[in-house]
Structure formats: structure tokens, C-alpha cells
Amino acid sequence: MTEPTYRDNLRASTRDIAHKILTTNGLVELQARKVATAANCSVGTLYNIWRNLDELIIAANAVTLGQLGSTLT
């Protein structure tokens, strides 16, 4: 199996940061600049690894759904 690339790691990191923002502050507080700052990258880089903010939100919500599924089984 190959090692995760920088891009893979950054996608996972930004997804986790977005998930944390969503769970602590809600959707209204989720902004590309906040995620990028927390991930130590630029907003442009964020949009290079995610098509748009909606794709990032969906990925972050998938984490929540995975946690819910684990709790229910």
C-alpha cells in the first residue's frame, strides 16, 4: 500500500477541522478562511483540494454519520 500524499493528508486534516467547527459552532461559523488558517494553508490551496465548500461540508458530515453508525451498531 502506498503512503498517503501531502494532498491526502491535507484533505483529511481540513475535513477534520471542518467537522470540529461544525460540531462546536455550527454551519454558520464554517468559513473557508477559518479552515485554511487552522490547517496552515491558503484559501486557494483549500479550493485546490476541495471543489467547493459544499464538498468539504459533505465530507465533514460523513464523519458524523460514520460516528453515528458506529454508535448504533
Residue pairs with C-beta under 8 A, 6 or more apart in sequence:
4 12
7 49
10 39
10 41
10 45
10 49
11 49
11 50
11 59
13 39
14 35
14 36
14 39
14 41
14 46
14 49
14 50
14 56
15 56
15 59
15 60
15 63
16 60
16 63
17 35
17 38
17 39
18 30
18 35
18 56
18 57
18 59
18 60
19 60
19 61
19 63
19 64
21 29
21 30
21 34
21 35
22 30
22 57
22 60
22 61
22 64
23 64
27 57
30 53
30 57
30 60
32 43
32 46
32 47
32 53
33 43
35 46
35 56
36 42
36 43
36 45
36 46
39 46
46 56
50 56
50 59
